[in-house]
Structures are given as structure tokens and as C-alpha cells.
Amino acid sequence: MTTSKGFRIEVSSRYEEWWRYNVELMCGCFDAAEQRTGFASAASEVADVGANLPERPPQIAPQRTAVLTTRACDHLVLYIYIIPHTLPRGNDIDATAPFEIEIRIFCDGRRILAEKRRINQWSGASIEMRVAHDA
């Protein structure tokens, strides 16, 4: 069954230094026969990798959300990249513990997934997910 509407993917964090990370979202959209019917991508970029900003730019919301929407499809293969552009200031392990992001996925206006992931402050993350409308 193909949905009448597409998916909406949201990635956010309450981490106070969430601004130190760019977020890239990409997905392939597929029909029930596993044929790719589309591709979608979105980004929430704060700065170039290696920028090492001293503080959050004023135009960047402290708790921003990266959002990707797709056209109608049966399921998708989603890639989420959390990319640090500014590394932690200190080397203290306790001060650089992983932080949490939340991934929320909606289909036809209904939330089908809400999941939290821990992200390494130094390396960021690469996340791959297969998501169907009946998840």
C-alpha cells in the first residue's frame, strides 16, 4: 500500500551546544516493489566544518530542528549525518560525554516513530534507517 502523503522527518536536540553540529538528511523513497521513486534531502547548516566558532551565532536558534519532507511513497531509506563543525573546547571525558538527539518521523500526519540516539561530541554520527509507513 502506498501512502497518500509523504513522510516528515525531524531531528532535534536539547543539548545546549547543539549549534556546534551541522545536520544533513537524505533519503531514497521506494514503492512496495522496492523500486526507487524519488530522493529527498535537507540540511541545517550552521558553519563550515572546521570553523571552530567561539559561540552560537545569534541567527541560529538554540533548539533548532532539521526537517526533511518527502513525496508519497511506501517506505524510505533514511540517512542522518550529525557533523561537528566546532569541536569541544576541553579534553575532559566527563565534560564531553555523548549528547542526545531525538528523531521523529511522521507519515500522513501521524507520528510513526520517536527515537532518541546518543551522539559522540567529537565524531558526530552517521545513522541509517529503513522506515515504512506502518512502522
N, C-alpha and C positions, 0 to 999 in steps of 0.2 A: 504494500500500500504506500502510495506517495502522499505526503502531506500537502495540504492546500497552501501552506505558508512555509517559509524557511525557518532557519534556526537563528537564534541570537545568543552570542557568547559574550560573557562579561568576565573580566579579570580585574580584581581589585585587591587592595591590602590596607590594613590599618596601621601598618608599620610606619613609624614616624619618618623614616628615611627612604620611603618608597620612591621618592623623587630621584634617587640615585640609579634607577633602573629604567631602561627602555623596554617596551613590551611589543613584540611582533606576534601577530596572529595570522595563521594561514590555514586554509582547509580545501580539500578536494570534496566536491559534492557528487554523490553517486545515486543511481536508481536501484531498484530492487534486483536487477540483473547484474549488479556490480559494474555497470558502465559509468564512467565519469561523465557527469552532465554539466559540471561547472567548477569554477575555482574562485575563491574569495580571499581577500587579505585586508588587514587593517593594522595600524601601528599607533602607539602612543609613545612618541619620542620626546625626550627632554633635552638631550645633548649628544654630541658625537662621542663615541667610545674613546676613552682616554682623556676626556675633558677635565676630570678631577675638580669639579665645581666646589667652592668653599661652602655653599649653602643652596637651599632650594630656590630656583628662580621664582620671582614673585608671580609670574603668569601661570605657573604650574600649581594646580590645586593640590593640597596636601594629601587628599584621599581620592585621587583621580581613578577613573575606571577606563580600561581599554575595552572597546566594544567592536565586535565583528558580527555582521548580519549576512545571511545567505539567501539565495532564492530557494524555492521549493525543491526538496529532494528527499529521498528515502533515508539516507544516512550520510555521514561525513567522516572523513579522517582529518582530525584537527591537530595542528602543531602550534604550541605556545612556546615562545622564546622569551626568557627574562634575562636581559643583557645589562650587566653593570657598566655604566659609563664613568662612575666615580667610585673608587674603592673605599672601604672603611678607613678611617683615619688612623686607628690603632691596630696593634697586633695581638692584643689581649683576647684570648679564646672566649672568655666569658662575655666580653663586650661585642663579639662578632658571631654570636650564636645565630643559627638559621632563623629566618622570619617566616611568617605565614602569608600566603595569598589565598584568595577564595576564587574558585571558578564556578560560575553559574551558567547553566545552559537552558534556554527556553525554546520551545517549539510550539507553533500555533498559539502563542501567548501563554502557554502553561510551562511552569518550571519542571524540567525533567531531570536535572542534576544540580546538586550543590555540593562542592567538594573542596576541602582545604588541602594545601600542599605546603611543605616546608621547603624554603629556598635558601641555599648557601649564599651568604653575603658576598663571597669572593668570586664564585664561578657563575652565579645565576642558575638558570635551568633550561633544559630542553624537554618539553613534555609532548608526548604523542598520545592521542586518544581517539578511539573509534566511537562514534555517537550515533545512535539510531533514535528515531522519533518516539519509539516505545520504550526508551531506556528505563 
